Amino acid sequence: MKPLKASLDVGLVVSDLPAMRSFYEGTLELEVLAERTTGWGEMVELGFADSALRLLRPPEPPAPAPIGLTAALGIRYLTFEVADFDETVVALRAASAPVEVDVLPIRDIRIAMFRDPEGNVIELLAR
């Protein structure tokens, strides 16, 4: 498999599209690339560098998966490597998101972990 671009696109099924969009667009400042209705429901596509995060709200959202990294199968967290780590942590705290910041012993990577409005685990990385 040979990548066409240096990115990965991820779809996130949500129950509260306005709240999730507000968080990812407003707090994390992801760019809105598109809004559309699909056969699966309403979708907002957000850009981060060359990657896309698609928030999809089906007509009948399924029950949420158990919270926790090992509580269910599937994608369990998203990682954003950012150049404005400190500023983003400040914005998250201003939006009342509990954020834990640490420095990993390997390569002095700074990491912040938090949850979006629906409980998904998000990581920020800075090298």
Secondary structure by P-SEA (a helix, b strand, c coil): ccccccbbbbbbbbccaaaaaaaaaccccccccccccccccbbbbbbcccbbbbbbbccccccccccccccccccccccccccaaaaaaaaaaaaccbbbbbbbcccbbbbbbbccccbbbbbbbcc
